[in-house]
Amino acid sequence: MDKPVAAAALTPVASNERIQSLDVVRGFALIGILMMNVEFFNRAIASLGTGMQEGLTGANLWISYFVQYFVTGKFWTIFSLLFGMGFAVMLTRAERAERGFLVPYMRRIAALAVFGVLHHIFLFGGDILVSYAVGASALLIVLYGRAKWILLALILCIGGGFIPGMNWLFGMAGGLAFFGLAAWWLRGEQRLKRFGRPPVIAFILMLVGAIVLLAGVACWFVPDTPREARFAMPVLGFALTVLGMLTKRYHADKPARPWRLGVGIYCFMFFMAAAAGATQYYFPQQDKPAVTQEAIKKQKEVEAERAKMRKEREQRIEEETAVMSKGSYRDVVAMRAGRFAEHVQGEVGFATILIGMFLIGTWFVRAGIMENARQHLPLFRKLALFGIPIGVGMGLIGSTIAMHPIPGSRGADGWQFASGLQMLGNLPASIGYVSLVILMLYSASPLNKISVLAPFGRMALTNYLTQSLVASTFFFGYGFGNWGISRVDQMLFVVVLAALQIVFSHLWLARFRYGPMEWLWRAVTYWTIPPMRIKAQAPVAAAATAA
């Protein structure tokens, strides 16, 4: 995985070369994505991340609860794992055939980005394809990026950030620095000559962690130190030290590095989020009465800024609700296009999480687990047995703390803590779900009928975009205007649409090799026109018999 393959042209995968289990899991994940997205065809996307809607009762409440804690966050994580698996499948095929990989894959990323931009602006503001395109670019940096070019790009981004109106480049610089460190952890072999020859990256993590930990302890003895620093710095120092110790112990196992790095990235991110939330929940900030005019003025400015941010979010939700429920198609497109640049600026930060998922998915394929799933059923049993209860259970524990934020509470409501727990649990839960689907697929019971989802999953891109097309037409004001229907009716919509798509996928793939969007994506990726129709076999067989 250290060097890209360069040689002859890569060609589209044939039907008999596909890994069926991946298609079935994709189909399963598509249903979960629709269950999650349908809410935001009836609710402003600006309210994303605010938990369950308030005021629900009866069946609507229970459906919302089920989706929030058994679906939300699990299925985009599954798709992220699948994306990494798809990357590894394409890379493995290129290596076996001694054909080029990087150029076709970069075309694939570019095409996905274009699909995502068009999807976001013209169909649904909750698009994730652009996120995957940015995450895939970050993955290439982690796997193949050279230190000097990463450093040069980092310097250019930092320099460009000082240009008026270009401060978003600072965020990109932070992302590049993170991707560079991940690349070093994954591919670096430098070791110290002392202390038992530990990896240099492990030594640095432990050293920085120890310094931050000591500084955090010292903060408790410095008057007027912000409460956030007193709690956050010791927690960060502890997390970095633990990462360094784990690196020292497990870094030598090179084939296992992708999944270990992926799990480490994911857990570090959401451990810090959960820890910050726990601090705010269990040790709420008590504002001291301001005693000087300057302190009073500063306190008022802080409170005014918080009130302004809350009001801006409320206004965005109100505006989006009005446009989506009553506006014309032109109004909807104009609003989404106007907000797109703001949306893109956060993609580099999200990519730092996505590459963790991609690396785990890559390892599942490169280790031969997905290609020989039947031989690895004991592993999948363990992953399902432990992953689902632990992962879902963490979210359910969070639900006992808070199910939505309370405006103005500054974390004392427990929402950030509950969200952090749920996000931490999404990784084991998603891997557990994937494992459960594979166990069903290879079982000797009627559960193996889950294979019916394979054609649905083979046409994942077409079906994902079609879901947005149908839902936007059905729910938004410029279409049938069913915005804001009950959660029960939303789930009925999901069942009907998913069933129709499964049937359609079977019918389509009985006549054609690819779904329409898959065909276009492959044409761009491999820079060739793949055959679309399946050639009839009966006449050939009859002619051979006659001869």
C-alpha positions in Angstrom: 0.0 0.0 0.0 3.0 2.2 0.2 3.5 2.8 -3.6 0.9 3.5 -6.2 0.6 1.0 -9.1 1.4 2.4 -12.5 1.0 0.6 -15.8 -1.7 -0.3 -18.3 -5.3 0.7 -18.3 -7.7 -0.5 -15.6 -11.1 -1.8 -16.7 -14.6 -1.9 -15.1 -15.2 -4.9 -12.8 -17.1 -7.7 -14.4 -20.3 -9.1 -12.7 -18.6 -12.4 -11.9 -15.8 -10.6 -10.1 -18.0 -8.7 -7.7 -18.1 -9.5 -4.0 -21.7 -10.3 -3.3 -21.5 -9.6 0.4 -20.5 -6.0 -0.4 -23.6 -5.5 -2.6 -25.9 -6.9 0.0 -24.4 -4.7 2.7 -24.8 -1.7 0.4 -28.4 -2.5 -0.1 -29.0 -2.8 3.6 -27.2 0.5 4.2 -29.3 2.3 1.5 -32.5 1.4 3.5 -30.9 2.9 6.6 -29.8 6.0 4.8 -33.4 6.5 3.5 -34.8 6.0 7.0 -32.4 8.7 8.3 -32.7 11.2 5.4 -36.5 11.1 5.2 -36.8 13.2 8.4 -34.8 16.0 6.7 -37.1 16.1 3.7 -39.6 17.1 6.4 -37.4 19.1 8.7 -34.8 21.9 8.1 -31.3 20.6 7.6 -30.2 23.5 9.7 -31.6 21.6 12.7 -29.3 18.6 12.0 -27.5 17.6 15.2 -30.2 18.8 17.5 -31.6 15.4 18.3 -35.2 14.3 18.3 -38.0 16.7 17.5 -39.8 17.9 20.6 -43.5 17.4 21.1 -43.9 13.9 19.5 -46.2 11.4 21.1 -47.3 7.8 20.6 -46.1 5.9 17.6 -44.4 9.0 16.2 -42.3 9.3 19.3 -41.2 5.6 19.3 -40.3 5.7 15.6 -38.3 8.9 16.1 -36.5 7.2 19.1 -35.8 4.1 17.1 -34.3 6.0 14.2 -32.3 8.3 16.4 -30.6 5.5 18.4 -30.6 2.5 16.1 -30.2 4.2 12.7 -28.8 7.8 12.9 -25.0 7.9 12.6 -24.8 4.1 12.0 -25.5 4.0 8.3 -23.3 6.8 6.9 -20.6 5.1 8.9 -21.4 1.8 7.2 -21.3 3.6 3.8 -17.9 5.0 4.8 -16.6 1.5 5.6 -18.0 0.4 2.2 -16.3 3.3 0.4 -13.0 2.2 1.9 -13.7 -1.4 0.9 -14.5 -0.3 -2.7 -11.2 1.6 -2.8 -9.3 -1.5 -1.7 -11.1 -3.7 -4.2 -10.1 -1.4 -7.1 -6.6 -1.2 -5.8 -6.2 -4.9 -5.3 -7.5 -5.6 -8.9 -5.0 -3.1 -10.3 -2.1 -4.7 -8.4 -3.1 -8.2 -9.5 -3.4 -7.2 -13.2 -0.3 -4.9 -12.9 -2.4 -2.0 -14.2 -2.6 1.7 -13.3 -4.7 2.8 -10.4 -4.1 6.4 -9.3 -5.2 8.2 -12.4 -8.5 6.3 -12.8 -9.2 6.7 -9.1 -8.6 10.4 -9.2 -11.1 10.6 -12.1 -13.5 8.6 -10.0 -13.1 11.1 -7.1 -13.6 14.1 -9.5 -16.8 12.5 -10.9 -18.1 11.8 -7.4 -17.5 15.4 -6.5 -19.5 16.7 -9.5 -22.3 14.3 -8.7 -22.3 15.5 -5.1 -22.4 19.2 -6.0 -25.3 18.7 -8.4 -27.1 16.6 -5.9 -26.7 19.1 -3.1 -27.8 22.1 -5.1 -30.6 20.6 -7.3 -32.0 17.8 -5.1 -31.1 17.6 -1.4 -29.0 19.7 0.9 -28.0 16.7 3.0 -25.7 15.3 0.3 -22.7 13.2 1.4 -21.1 12.5 -1.9 -19.0 15.7 -1.8 -17.8 14.6 1.7 -16.7 11.2 0.3 -14.9 12.9 -2.6 -12.9 15.1 -0.1 -12.4 12.2 2.2 -11.1 10.0 -0.7 -8.6 12.8 -1.6 -7.5 12.8 2.0 -7.1 9.0 1.9 -4.8 9.3 -1.1 -2.6 11.8 0.8 -2.4 9.4 3.8 -1.5 6.4 1.6 0.7 8.0 -1.0 1.5 11.6 -0.1 5.1 12.6 0.0 6.3 14.6 3.0 7.8 17.4 1.0 4.6 18.1 -1.0 2.4 17.8 2.1 4.7 20.3 3.8 4.7 22.7 0.8 0.9 22.6 0.6 0.7 23.2 4.4 2.9 26.3 4.1 0.9 27.7 1.1 -2.4 27.2 3.0 -1.0 29.0 6.1 0.3 31.8 4.0 -2.9 32.1 1.9 -4.9 32.2 5.1 -3.6 35.7 5.9 -5.2 37.0 2.6 -8.4 38.9 3.4 -11.4 36.6 2.9 -9.2 33.5 2.7 -9.1 32.5 6.3 -10.8 29.2 5.5 -7.3 28.1 4.3 -6.3 27.8 7.9 -8.8 25.1 8.3 -7.4 23.3 5.3 -3.9 23.7 6.7 -5.1 22.0 9.9 -6.5 19.2 7.9 -3.3 18.7 5.9 -1.3 18.6 9.1 -3.6 15.9 10.4 -3.4 13.9 7.2 0.4 14.2 7.2 0.6 12.9 10.8 -1.7 10.0 9.9 0.5 9.2 6.9 3.6 9.2 9.1 1.8 6.9 11.6 0.8 4.5 8.8 3.9 4.5 6.7 6.7 5.8 8.9 9.4 3.3 10.0 11.7 5.7 11.9 12.8 4.4 15.3 14.8 5.7 18.2 18.1 4.1 18.9 17.4 4.2 22.6 14.6 3.1 25.0 14.1 -0.2 23.2 13.9 1.3 19.7 10.2 2.6 19.9 8.7 4.2 16.8 9.5 8.0 16.7 5.9 8.8 16.3 5.1 6.9 19.5 7.8 8.8 21.4 6.4 12.1 20.1 2.9 11.3 21.1 3.9 10.3 24.6 6.1 13.3 25.0 3.5 15.8 23.8 0.9 14.0 25.8 3.0 14.2 29.0 3.7 17.9 28.5 0.0 18.7 27.9 -1.0 16.6 30.9 1.4 18.4 33.2 0.3 21.8 31.8 -3.3 20.8 32.4 -2.5 19.9 36.0 -0.7 23.2 36.5 -3.7 25.1 35.2 -5.5 24.2 38.4 -3.0 26.2 40.4 -3.1 29.3 38.2 -5.9 31.8 39.2 -8.5 32.8 36.6 -7.6 29.9 34.2 -10.6 29.2 32.0 -12.6 26.2 33.2 -12.4 24.6 29.7 -8.6 24.6 29.9 -8.5 23.0 33.4 -10.5 20.0 32.2 -9.7 19.8 28.5 -5.9 19.8 28.8 -5.5 16.9 31.2 -8.0 14.9 29.1 -6.1 15.7 25.9 -2.8 14.9 27.5 -4.1 11.6 28.8 -5.5 10.6 25.4 -2.3 11.5 23.5 -0.2 9.5 26.1 -2.4 6.5 25.7 -2.2 6.7 21.9 1.6 6.9 22.2 1.7 3.8 24.4 -0.5 1.8 22.1 1.6 2.9 19.1 4.7 1.8 20.9 3.2 -1.6 21.5 1.3 -2.3 18.2 3.0 -0.3 15.5 5.3 -3.1 14.4 2.4 -5.1 12.9 2.3 -3.3 9.5 -0.6 -5.2 7.9 -2.8 -4.3 10.9 -1.9 -0.6 10.9 -4.9 0.6 8.7 -7.6 -0.6 11.0 -5.7 0.4 14.2 -5.1 3.9 12.8 -8.7 4.1 11.7 -10.1 3.0 15.1 -7.6 5.3 16.8 -8.7 8.4 14.8 -12.4 7.8 15.3 -12.2 7.0 19.0 -9.8 9.9 19.7 -12.2 12.4 18.0 -15.3 11.4 19.8 -13.7 10.5 23.1 -12.6 14.2 23.2 -16.1 15.3 22.3 -17.7 13.1 24.9 -15.1 14.1 27.6 -15.8 17.8 26.9 -19.6 17.2 27.1 -19.1 15.2 30.4 -17.1 18.2 31.8 -19.9 20.6 30.9 -22.6 18.3 32.3 -21.0 17.2 35.6 -19.2 20.5 36.3 -21.4 23.2 34.9 -19.8 26.6 34.6 -20.9 29.1 37.3 -20.5 32.6 36.1 -18.8 34.8 38.8 -20.5 38.2 39.3 -18.5 40.8 37.4 -17.0 43.3 39.8 -15.3 45.8 37.4 -16.8 47.8 34.6 -14.5 46.1 32.1 -15.6 42.6 33.4 -19.2 43.6 33.2 -18.8 44.8 29.6 -17.0 41.6 28.6 -19.7 39.4 30.2 -22.4 41.3 28.3 -20.5 40.9 25.0 -20.2 37.1 25.5 -23.9 36.8 26.4 -24.8 38.9 23.4 -22.7 36.8 21.1 -24.3 33.6 22.3 -27.8 35.0 21.9 -26.8 36.2 18.4 -25.6 32.7 17.4 -28.8 31.1 18.7 -31.0 33.6 16.8 -29.1 33.1 13.6 -29.6 29.4 13.8 -33.3 29.8 14.5 -33.6 32.2 11.6 -31.9 29.7 9.3 -34.3 27.0 10.4 -37.3 29.3 9.8 -36.0 30.4 6.4 -35.3 26.8 5.3 -38.7 25.6 6.5 -40.5 28.4 4.7 -38.6 27.8 1.4 -38.8 24.0 1.4 -42.5 23.9 2.4 -43.9 26.7 0.2 -41.1 28.0 -2.1 -40.7 27.4 -5.8 -38.0 25.1 -7.2 -36.1 28.2 -8.2 -36.2 29.5 -4.6 -35.0 26.1 -3.2 -32.1 25.9 -5.6 -31.1 29.5 -5.0 -31.0 28.9 -1.2 -29.0 25.7 -1.4 -26.6 27.2 -3.9 -26.1 30.2 -1.7 -25.3 28.0 1.3 -23.0 25.6 -0.6 -19.8 27.4 -0.1 -20.4 27.5 3.7 -21.2 23.8 3.6 -17.9 22.9 1.7 -15.7 24.7 4.2 -16.4 22.1 6.8 -15.6 19.1 4.6 -11.9 19.0 5.4 -12.7 18.7 9.1 -15.2 15.9 8.4 -12.6 14.2 6.2 -10.4 13.7 9.3 -13.2 11.4 10.6 -14.0 9.8 7.2 -10.4 8.6 6.6 -10.6 6.6 9.8 -13.6 4.7 8.4 -12.0 4.4 4.9 -8.9 2.8 6.5 -10.9 0.3 8.4 -12.9 -0.6 5.3 -9.6 -0.9 3.3 -8.2 -3.3 5.8 -11.2 -5.6 5.7 -10.6 -6.1 2.0 -6.8 -6.1 2.0 -6.8 -8.7 4.7 -9.0 -11.0 2.5 -11.9 -10.9 5.0 -14.6 -9.6 2.7 -13.4 -11.7 -0.3 -13.5 -14.8 1.8 -16.3 -13.9 4.1 -17.5 -17.5 4.6 -14.1 -18.5 6.1 -14.2 -15.5 8.5 -17.7 -16.1 9.9 -16.4 -16.7 13.5 -14.9 -13.2 13.4 -18.2 -11.7 12.1 -20.0 -13.5 15.0 -17.8 -11.9 17.5 -18.1 -8.4 15.9 -21.9 -8.7 15.8 -22.1 -10.2 19.3 -20.1 -7.4 20.9 -20.4 -4.5 18.5 -24.2 -4.1 18.4 -24.9 -4.2 22.1 -22.0 -2.0 23.0 -22.5 0.5 20.2 -26.2 0.8 20.4 -26.1 0.6 24.2 -23.8 3.7 24.4 -26.4 5.7 22.5 -29.2 4.4 24.7 -27.3 5.4 27.8 -26.9 8.9 26.2 -30.6 9.0 25.7 -31.2 8.8 29.4 -29.1 12.0 29.8 -30.5 14.1 27.0 -32.4 13.6 23.7 -32.1 17.2 22.5 -30.3 20.4 23.6 -31.7 23.1 25.7 -30.9 26.6 24.3 -28.6 28.6 26.4 -27.6 25.8 28.7 -23.9 25.8 27.5 -23.6 22.1 27.8 -25.1 21.7 31.2 -28.1 20.0 29.7 -25.9 17.0 28.9 -26.7 17.0 25.2 -23.0 17.2 24.1 -22.1 14.4 26.4 -25.0 12.2 25.2 -24.1 13.0 21.5 -20.4 12.1 22.2 -21.5 8.8 23.7 -23.7 8.0 20.7 -21.0 8.9 18.2 -18.5 6.8 20.0 -20.9 3.9 19.8 -21.7 4.3 16.1 -18.4 2.6 15.1 -18.9 -0.7 16.9 -22.6 -0.6 16.1 -22.0 -0.1 12.4 -19.4 -2.9 12.2 -21.8 -5.1 14.2 -24.6 -4.4 11.7 -22.3 -5.2 8.7 -21.3 -8.5 10.5 -24.9 -9.4 11.2 -25.9 -8.9 7.5 -23.0 -11.2 6.4 -24.0 -13.8 9.0 -27.5 -13.7 7.6 -26.3 -14.0 4.0 -24.2 -17.1 4.8 -26.7 -18.8 7.1 -28.6 -22.0 6.3 -31.8 -20.4 7.4 -34.4 -18.3 5.5 -32.4 -15.3 6.8 -30.1 -15.8 3.7 -32.9 -14.3 1.6 -31.3 -11.0 2.5 -29.4 -11.7 -0.7 -32.4 -10.1 -2.4 -30.7 -6.7 -1.5 -27.7 -7.4 -3.8 -29.1 -5.8 -7.0 -30.4 -2.9 -4.9 -26.8 -2.5 -3.6 -25.2 -2.9 -7.0 -27.1 0.2 -8.1 -26.3 2.1 -4.9 -25.5 5.5 -6.5 -28.5 5.4 -8.8 -30.8 4.4 -6.0 -29.4 7.0 -3.6 -29.9 9.8 -6.1 -33.4 8.5 -7.0 -34.4 8.5 -3.4 -33.6 12.2 -3.3 -35.4 12.9 -6.6 -38.6 11.1 -5.4 -38.5 12.4 -1.9 -37.9 16.0 -2.9 -40.8 15.8 -5.4 -43.1 14.2 -2.9 -42.3 16.4 0.2 -41.2 19.8 -0.9 -43.5 22.7 -1.7 -42.7 22.8 -5.4 -43.8 19.2 -5.8 -46.7 17.5 -4.0 -46.2 19.6 -0.9 -46.2 16.9 1.8 -43.7 18.7 4.0 -44.0 17.9 7.7 -46.0 14.7 7.6 -46.0 12.5 10.7 -43.0 10.1 11.4 -45.4 7.2 10.9 -46.2 8.3 7.4 -42.5 9.0 6.7 -41.7 5.4 7.6 -44.5 4.2 5.3 -42.9 6.3 2.5 -39.6 4.6 3.2 -41.1 1.1 3.1 -42.9 1.7 -0.2 -40.0 3.5 -2.0 -37.4 0.9 -0.8 -39.6 -2.0 -2.0 -40.2 -0.4 -5.4 -36.4 0.3 -5.8 -35.5 -3.3 -4.9 -37.9 -4.6 -7.5 -36.8 -2.1 -10.1 -33.1 -3.0 -9.4 -33.8 -6.7 -10.1 -35.6 -5.9 -13.3 -33.0 -3.4 -14.5 -30.0 -5.7 -13.8 -31.7 -8.6 -15.6 -31.2 -6.6 -18.8 -28.3 -4.3 -18.1 -24.8 -4.7 -16.6 -24.9 -1.5 -14.5 -27.3 1.1 -13.1 -27.5 4.3 -15.2 -25.3 6.4 -12.8 -22.9 3.5 -12.2 -22.4 3.2 -15.9 -21.7 6.9 -16.2 -19.3 6.8 -13.1 -17.4 3.8 -14.6 -17.2 5.5 -18.0 -15.5 8.5 -16.4 -13.3 6.4 -14.1 -11.9 4.1 -16.8 -12.2 6.7 -19.6 -14.0 4.2 -21.8 -17.5 3.3 -22.7 -18.5 0.1 -20.9 -21.0 -2.2 -22.6 -24.4 -1.5 -21.0 -26.7 -4.3 -22.2 -26.3 -8.0 -21.2 -25.9 -10.0 -24.4 -28.6 -12.6 -25.0 -27.2 -16.1 -24.5 -30.0 -18.2 -26.0 -29.4 -17.5 -29.7 -25.7 -18.2 -29.3 -26.5 -21.5 -27.6 -29.0 -22.4 -30.4 -26.5 -21.6 -33.1 -23.9 -23.7 -31.5 -26.3 -26.6 -31.3 -27.3 -26.3 -34.9 -23.6 -26.2 -36.0 
